[in-house]
Amino acid sequence: MKKSLLVLLLPLILITACQTLYNRDQPGEIVEPETTLTPTSTVWATLAPFPATATPIVVVPLDPTGLEGKITFQSDRKGNLDIYAYNLQTKTLSQVTTNENADVFPTWSSDGKQIVFVSDRDGNPEIYIMNENGSGLKRLTDDPADDVFPTISPDGKTIAFVSNQDGDDEIFLMDLNGENMIQLTTNFFTDGFPAWSPDGEKIIYQSDRDVNNELYIMSKDGFDLMRITENAAEDAQPAWSPEGKRIAFVSTQTEFEEIYIYNLDTEILEQVTFFKASTEMPKWSADGKYLVFSSNYQSNREIYIMDLDSKAIYQLTNSSGEDFYPNWTQSK
């Protein structure tokens, strides 16, 4: 029986940053939405977190000495969502954007000199690019749809992103200057959170085309689709390791959202966080030794860094707001 969109949207918000969802009548039969070309309004600026457990979680502290680069993230610590950047060498935090609208989903350019992000400052979620200090702002997309979750290819030339401009969430590509837009996925389901392989030849993403969210890999031209995960849990927010052999992602295989790493060569799956909370948005350091992520295991969302060998943790932020969606560049 066809489920209502509102019923399906609520649980999806907890995992997939509230992108529109279509379900199936029965196995093998796809139910097309009544309207496929009009984008539906979505709550897009942040995820609704799982409540954290009341059980205290003891972690080994990580000495941040030697960590390099800069980490950008979104935060509402001053009342509205803006983009911030933390310099690991100087241990200084700077606020990159300041306006009354939502600036979210920041990602670094390959040289660490620019930030691509999403803002509704012009009425609806669009993709923008700016210098790392907030100057040189340029709008890259201009349509009535929600254009979200941008990520830049390793060669710095192409942006993969998600848009519902044809009625449901699909993955698109465009040049770094916003030109030559092409659509990679075309289906009646929700495709999201694209991430590039280190060689720039493939894209991994999440999709609910098989009822719940699983991870899929396709070539950068949208072909050679390969399914990576297959279980009853929600598998989401993938990130490809720098050497190309591992995928970090979020899964609800336990009662909560935790981070897992899947080895593409050995097919071994490892759970790396046990916070019993919403632990989300993992991103790799350039050497593949660390993950940066957000978690609400101490109440509100903060940004953390984990040493994958020792599992030691460094708390990068400590604010009364929600600090979320980190991205790491090794550029100083």
C-alpha positions, 0 to 999 in steps of 0.5 A, a space after each residue: 500500500 502506498 505510504 504517505 510522503 509525510 509519514 515517510 519523511 519523518 524517519 528519513 530526516 533523522 538520517 538523510 538531511 530530510 530529502 524527499 522520499 518515494 516508496 514502493 507498492 510491492 517488491 519490483 513495482 515502482 510507484 511514480 509520484 503524482 507530480 515529478 517536476 515540481 520540487 517540494 519544499 524540504 527542511 534542508 539546513 541541518 539534520 534532526 539528531 537522535 537523542 543521546 543516551 544518558 550513559 556516560 561514555 569514557 574516551 581516551 583523549 587525543 593530543 592534537 599536537 601535530 594535527 595539520 590543516 583547517 576544518 570548516 563547519 556550520 554552527 548556530 552558536 550565534 543564533 543563525 547558521 553560519 560557516 566557521 573555520 578552525 586552523 589546527 596549527 594556530 588553534 584559532 577559530 574564525 567566522 567566515 560568513 555572517 548574515 541572517 540566513 542559513 549558510 551550511 554544508 561547507 566543503 573545501 576546494 582541492 587547494 584549500 583556498 576556497 569554500 563551496 557552500 549552500 545558502 538560502 540568502 537569495 530565497 532558496 537553497 543555492 550553491 555558492 563559492 567564496 574565498 576562505 576568508 569569506 570574500 569573493 562570493 559567487 553564486 553557482 546555481 540559480 533555480 527554484 529547486 533545493 541545491 545542496 550537499 556540494 563536494 569538489 572533485 580531487 582535481 578541483 574542476 567539478 562539483 557533485 551536488 544534490 538537487 530536486 529540480 526534477 521533482 526528487 533528489 538526484 545527483 548532478 555535476 557542474 564545473 567549479 564556475 557553475 557551468 556545464 551542469 549535467 544530471 547523473 542519476 534519474 529515478 523516483 527515489 532519493 539519492 544523496 551525499 555524493 563523495 568522490 573517489 581519490 582519483 576522481 573517477 567514481 562517486 559513492 552516494 546513498 540511495 533509498 532505491 531499495 527501500 532503506 538507504 544503502 551505499 552505491 558507487 557509480 562512475 563519474 559519468 553515472 554508469 557502472 552502478 555497484 551496491 556496497 551495503 545491504 542490510 536493514 539499517 540506514 547506511 548514509 553519509 559516505 566518505 572515501 579514504 585518501 588511499 581509496 580502499 576504505 569508506 567511512 559512513 554512518 549507520 543505524 545498525 545499532 539503536 543509534 547513529 554510529 560511524 563504520 569503516 568498510 574496506 573495499 578490498 577485504 570486505 571487512 566492516 568495522 564499527 569505530 564509534 560507540 557513543 550511543 548518540 547521533 555521530 555523523 558526517 565523517 571526513 578523512 584527514 589527508 593521511 587517512 589516520 584520522 576522522 573528523 565528525 560531529 556528535 551529540 553524545 555530550 548533549 549538543 553537537 560538537 566537532 571531534 577528531 579521532 585517531 583511528 589506530 588508538 581510537 583517542 578523541 580530541 574535542 575541537 569545538 565547545 559551544 552552546 550551539 549545534 556544530 555540524 558538518 565538518 570538512 578537513 583540508 590539509 592546506 595551511 
